[in-house]
């Protein structure tokens, strides 16, 4: 099945050992690291948008365009969906939406990408942490099969996301 998939974008994990559910694990990977490891082993050349990249994208509610201001059902749904973020934080964090610009306009949405080999930590205390191989093994370069997106272009990505909210 892997040869029938044109591109795979994984949203989650981390590349600097900064977690959001434990000190070293990101929520999505922590929930089922065995499944993540299976994907990592079977797919080569996939994209990883990690937690550290995701947390940089906070869209001010005032910059979200008409998405939250309308009186239609869609705007009402978005207000309810993001209610806590809008009222408490005054911004939204559109995590899942970051996959759209990468797939639609890779060239203009990515500012920095690093290619690595990665594995999942399956045992405590770091269960769910994505382990990035930044080094060479036995003098040989490791199999760099993952494109880790470390920086995205806010100037092009935020308009793409907010225009797709409605």
Secondary structure as UniProt FT lines:
FT   HELIX           2..4
FT   STRAND          9..11
FT   HELIX           27..31
FT   HELIX           33..42
FT   STRAND          46..49
FT   HELIX           51..54
FT   TURN            55..56
FT   STRAND          59..60
FT   HELIX           61..63
FT   HELIX           65..68
FT   HELIX           73..81
FT   HELIX           83..84
FT   HELIX           85..89
FT   STRAND          91..92
FT   HELIX           95..97
FT   HELIX           98..104
FT   HELIX           106..109
FT   STRAND          110..120
FT   TURN            124..125
FT   TURN            127..128
FT   STRAND          130..133
FT   STRAND          136..137
FT   TURN            138..139
FT   STRAND          140..141
FT   STRAND          146..152
FT   HELIX           154..165
//
